[in-house]
Amino acid sequence: MLLGIASAALVALLFVAASIGGEFSHARRTVATRTFMSLVVFHFSTLLLISLIAIVPSHTALSIALGITLVAVAGLGYTTVVHITLALSI
């Protein structure tokens, strides 16, 4: 239950930050703002997913390690895509 409350609070704060930041957006900062916000959402989602994987009581040490490894590999792929996108937009 505590994880759900913390998740809801962080999502609310993320939307507040996005709405405030959206008002100050200029055309030349659109790519940077979009990239920053997508990374914030990605890292928050990753943290939430790892937390949810860890609290399942029927996991063994191997299944937890495999789940976290899969999330890490997906994160590495996403980070590579973001870096390539930023490099091409500059």
Buried (B, 14 or more C-beta within 10 A) or exposed (E): EEEEEEBEEBBEEBEEEBEEEEEEEEEEEEEBBEBBBEEBEBEBBBBBBBEEBEEEEEBEEEEBEEBBEEBEEEBEEBEEEBEEEEEEEE
